Amino acid sequence: MGKTRQTYDVKFKKRAVDLYLKEGMGYETVAKELDINYSMVRRWVKHFKAEGIKGLEEKRGKAKGPGQGRPRTSPEDPEAKIKRLEA
């Protein structure tokens, strides 16, 4: 069986970030206090510093917006592909 991934809401993540930034606790101390892995606290702090509260929102499973990710391509006709590859 595959293991299920725990997800945390923004409020919980913000609490962890606040304990680190405002209360001056270390990553491991915050992790023990909240019963989570310290690497998650470190990641959340990093995201919060880079993007603010938006950085704490869940990103897994969300569709990427326009201009993000790999551009979709339509099927290329064989002659155009040959010309492109020869160039």
C-alpha positions in Angstrom: 0.0 0.0 0.0 1.2 3.5 -0.7 1.5 5.9 2.1 -0.9 8.8 2.3 0.5 12.3 2.5 -0.6 14.6 5.3 -1.7 18.0 4.3 -1.8 21.0 6.6 -4.0 24.1 6.2 -2.6 27.6 5.8 -3.5 28.4 9.4 -1.4 25.6 10.8 1.5 26.4 8.5 1.3 30.1 9.5 1.4 29.1 13.2 4.6 27.1 12.6 6.1 30.1 10.7 5.1 32.5 13.5 6.7 30.3 16.1 9.9 30.4 14.2 10.0 34.0 13.1 8.2 35.8 15.9 8.9 33.6 18.9 12.5 32.9 17.9 12.1 29.1 18.2 14.4 26.9 16.1 13.1 24.6 13.3 13.4 21.5 15.5 11.8 23.1 18.5 8.8 24.2 16.4 8.6 20.7 14.8 8.5 19.0 18.2 5.9 21.5 19.5 3.6 20.8 16.5 4.6 17.1 16.1 5.8 17.5 12.5 9.1 17.1 10.7 11.5 20.0 11.0 12.1 20.0 7.2 8.5 21.0 6.7 8.9 24.0 9.0 12.0 25.0 7.1 10.2 24.7 3.8 7.2 26.7 5.0 9.4 29.5 6.4 11.3 29.6 3.0 8.0 29.8 1.1 6.5 32.4 3.4 9.6 34.6 3.1 9.5 34.4 -0.7 5.7 34.7 -1.4 4.0 35.7 1.9 0.9 33.9 2.9 0.3 32.8 -0.7 3.5 30.6 -0.3 1.7 28.6 2.3 -1.2 27.6 0.1 -1.4 24.0 -1.1 0.1 23.7 -4.6 -0.2 19.9 -5.2 -2.9 18.9 -7.6 -3.6 22.5 -8.8 -3.6 23.2 -12.5 -0.9 25.6 -13.6 -2.0 29.0 -14.9 -1.3 30.4 -18.3 2.4 30.7 -19.2 3.5 28.2 -16.6 4.7 24.7 -17.2 5.4 23.1 -20.6 3.6 24.7 -23.5 1.1 22.5 -25.3 2.0 21.6 -28.9 -0.2 20.5 -31.6 0.8 17.5 -33.7 3.4 18.6 -36.2 3.2 17.5 -39.8 6.1 15.1 -40.8 7.6 17.4 -43.3 7.8 20.3 -40.9 9.4 18.1 -38.3 12.1 16.9 -40.8 12.9 20.5 -41.7 13.1 21.5 -38.0 15.3 18.5 -37.2 17.6 19.3 -40.2 18.0 22.9 -39.2 
